[in-house]
């Protein structure tokens, strides 16, 4: 899922993602998509010092293309928003996956920003315990020029019931954001517990509690 929608207040609300590791509550996206013909719903609550929000990202795939519609609402973030996006998986190898993503964020019926990026996942371990995610792209806030997006994340599967993750996202003009957390799978679904901090225009810390459902 995309989780790279992180600029100004959107840095704390919509993905991506820059979304986006795997899970809506994460910042850095991976190279995977929802399996063709299936859908998923990633939802999370974010509790920060400067803002609080509720987020939901329904997504469905048709062939190698995933369509998503992130929704967000919260306090001290300017009201509800929506961010339709599309993600096209161009490489689906045993150890390397790459996808291209693009979309826009809207608030109060006005375009707030647009984005585009490439997300790649590399799994050096044949057992799939380690995964490295890299995102490279740009976002363009309304009334401003394009700003670089660069993100990296590491996932380590401790057991079938637990995955640890750490990631950093650097957005030119907005600053650097760090997150770390744990994913607890149960069947095809999972729960996320994440803590994060932004260093830049908005110095904030937060906790995310997420629920990811596949169907």
N, C-alpha and C positions, 0 to 999 in steps of 0.2 A: 504494500500500500504506500501511496505517496504521503510523505510527511514533511515536505520541504517548504510548506507555506509558513514561513517564520519571518515576519518583518513588522517592525513597530509593535502594536498590540497583537497582530496576527502571529508574531513570534511565539506567543504563549497559547494561541488558540487553535490554529488550523494547520495542518500539515500539511503531513504530508506526507508527508510527509515525509515538508521536506522529509514524513512521515516517514518511505518512507521506510536499517533494522526492520523487524517485522512486527508491526503492531501500531495502531493509531496513536498511542500515547508516546511513541518514540519520535525523535527528530530526524534521524537519517534513514532514508528509504533503502530497501534491498532491491535486487534485480528480479525478484519473483513477482508473480501476479496470482490472483485467485484462479484455481483450476478452471479450465474452459467449461462453460455450461453451469457453473456454480456461483454462489454469492457469499458474501461475508458481511458482518456488521461489527465494526470496532467502535466501542464507546468508552469514554473515560471522564472522570471528574478531576479537575485541577484546582488545588488549593494553594494559592500563593500569597505573599505579603502584599503585592500590589493589585492582584486581580484574582477572581475566582470564575470558573467557567465549567459548562457542561458541553461535551463534544460527542458527535456521532458521525461515523463514516460508513454509510452503506456502499457496497461495491459489487459489481457483477462482471464476469468476463465472457467474451464471445470470441472464440479462437484465441489468438495471441494478444488480444486487446482487452484491457480492463477499464470499465467506466465507473467513476466514483462521484459522490456528491457529499462532501464534508459539510456538516452543519454545526454551528457553534453559537452559544448564547452565554452571557455572563455578566458580571458586575465590574464596572470601571474599565470596560473595554469597548465602549461605544455602541453597544447593542448587538443584536443577533447578526450572524453572517452566514454566507453560503459560498462554497468554492468548488464548482464543477471541474472535474479533471479527467484526463484520459492517459493511459499508460500502455505502451506497446512493447512487448517483450521481443527483442530482436535476436537474443542469444539464449538458448536453454540447454546448456551442456551439463555434463555430470558434475563438474566442479566450478564452472563459471556460468553466471547468468547476468544478462545485461538488458536493461529496459530504458526506453525514452519516455518521459512524462512531460505534460504541459497542462496548464489550466489558468484559472483566474479566480480572484476573490471578489465578492460583492457584499456591500453593506448599505442598507437603506436605498436599494435599487441603483446604487452607483458602483462602478468598478473601482476597487481599492488598489489592486495590484494584479500583475500577470507573472507567470513563471514558466520556466522550461529547464529541464536537467536530464542528465544521464545517470542511472544508478547501476552499479556493478557489484556483484557478490562473488567472492572467491572462497572456496572451501579446500584448503590444502590437505586436510585430514580425510583419507578415504572413508572413515567412519562418520564423517560429518559432524564431529564434535566442535570444531572451530569454524567460524565464518567471519570474513572481513568484508565490510560494506563501505563503498566509496561513492559519494555523490558529487557531481560537478555540473554547474549550471548557472543560471542568473534569474533574478527577480527584478521587476520594474514597478515600484510603488507609483501611485497616481501622481503625476506632475513632476516626476523625477526621472533621471536616467537609469539605465540598467545597472544592477549591482550584482557582483559576483556571489555565488553560493558554493561553498566547499565544505563537505562533511565526511566524517569517517567514523566507523563503529566496529566494535569487536563483540562477537557472541561466543559464549562457551557453554556447551551442553554438559552440565554436571551429571545429570541422570535423565531418564525419560520424563521425570516429573519436575525438572528444574533447569532453566537456562539463565545464565548471568549475562548482562550486557553493559557496556560502557560506550559512550559516544560523545563527539564534539562537532558542533556546527558553527562555521564562521561565515557571517553575512557582511559583506562590505557595506558600511554605512549604518549597520545595526549592532555589530559587535559579535562576541563569541558566546556560545551557549553550551553548557555541559549537562549530561544526564547519565545516570546509572541506575540499574534496577534488576529486577528478577521477573522472569515469566514462569508461571506455573500451569503447565498444560493439563487438561483432563479430556481425554478423547481427542476430537478435532478442535476443541475450544480451549481457551486459556484465560488466565487472570494475570494482569500486570501490576506491579508495584514499583514506582519510579520516583526518584528524587532528582531535582535539577537546579541549575543556577545560570542566570544570564549575566554577562559582564559586558557592558556597553551603555547604550542610551538608557536602557531600563535595567537597573541593577535589582534583580528579584530572585527569590528562591521559591520553590514549590514542591508539592507532592502530587503525583498522579496515581489514581486508582482506576484501572481499566478492565473491561470485560470484552473478549473477542469471541464471536460466535460464527461458525461456518455452517452453511446449509446449501 
